[in-house]
Amino acid sequence: LRSLVGSEMCIRDSLGAERFEEYARSQDPIYRSLQSIGDRYGSSTNEIEQVYEIATQSRIDMQDLRNTKGLSREERREKLLEIRESSFEKIENIAGKEISDSVRTNSRQAGFGRNRF
């Protein structure tokens, strides 16, 4: 683990912050899956990056919600569903219905899993 962190720091130092972010994103299997979906439908790199940001923020929001105490199982499930549906709506607004539907269909393969995206 220590050598991995050291390697990442060397790469970050060599590339600079912005290029390292691009590098790290390109290594993420979820981003690569979204790229594949985008390639299939002719989406721009900018659209795919925006979809990736939505997916990333949604996963963070969902994880935060899972860690929130004091919610019943049903309340948590409803809030997770709201986050998920809001995310797909945002994706549709950015990249279109085909991309949104494909991300929804492929959410498990893309690493989102059931109710995780």
N, C-alpha and C positions, 0 to 999 in steps of 0.2 A: 504494500500500500504506500509506504513511504517513497519507494522508487517511482511509483506511478505519479504521485503528487509532484515529485521532483521533475519528472519528465514533462508533466503538464506545465510546470512553471518555466522550464527551459523553452518549451514551444511558445508559451505566452510571451516571454521576453523576446524571442526571435521574431514573432509575427506582429507583436503589438496587440493592443486590446481589441480593436475592431476586427482585425483579421483572425485573431484567436477565437472570437465569438463565432465568426463564420465557420472556422474549422470545427469547433465543438458542435455546432448545429449540424454540420455535414456528417458527423460521426453518430448522431442520434438516429436510431432506427425509426423512430416516429417521423422525424423530418424526412428521411429517405422514403418512407412509405407515402407521405404527403406529396413528395416530389413525383413519385410514380403516378399517383392519382392525377396530379397537375399535368404531367406529360401526356397522359391519356386524353385529357380534355383540352389541352392547349392553353393552360393557365400560365400567366407570367410568373417569374421568380418573385416579384413583389407580392403578388397575390398569395403564393404559397408561403412566403415568410409571414404575411399577416395571419393566415390560417394557422400556421405553427404557433404564433404568439397567442392566438385565441385558445388553441388546444393546451398550450403550456399553462396559461393563466387559469384555465378551467380546471386542470388537474390540481393546481395549487389550491384553488378555491374549494374543490371537492375534498382534498385532503384536510384542509383546515376545518371544514364542516364535520368531517368524520371525527376529528379530535375535539370538537366542541362538546362540552358536558351539558347536561340538562335538557337535551332534546329527546323526545320519544323516538322509537324506531320509525314510526310512521312520519313524524315531522322531518326527521333526517332524510328519509327516502323521498319525500315530496320536495324538499329543498335541493337535493341532489338532482332530481329530475328537472327542476327549474333551471339549474345551472346548465345542465346538459342541453335542454331545449333552447335556451338563450344562446348558447354557443353555436348550435347548428344554425340558428337564425342569423347570427352575425356572419358565419361562414357563407351562408347563402347570399347575404347582402354584398359580400366582398367578391366571392368567386362564382356565384351562380348556383342554381338549384342542382345541376348535375353533380358538381363537386360536393356540395353539402350532402346530397343523397349518397354519393359514393363514400364519403368519409363516414357517414352514419352506418352504411352497410359494412364497411371494412374496419369499423372501430376496434374490434377485437384483434384483427391482424395488425392494425396500426399501433397496437400496444395500449389502447385505451381500456380494453376489457369492458365487460358488461357494467354499466353504471359507473365507469371510471372516467369517462370523458364527458 
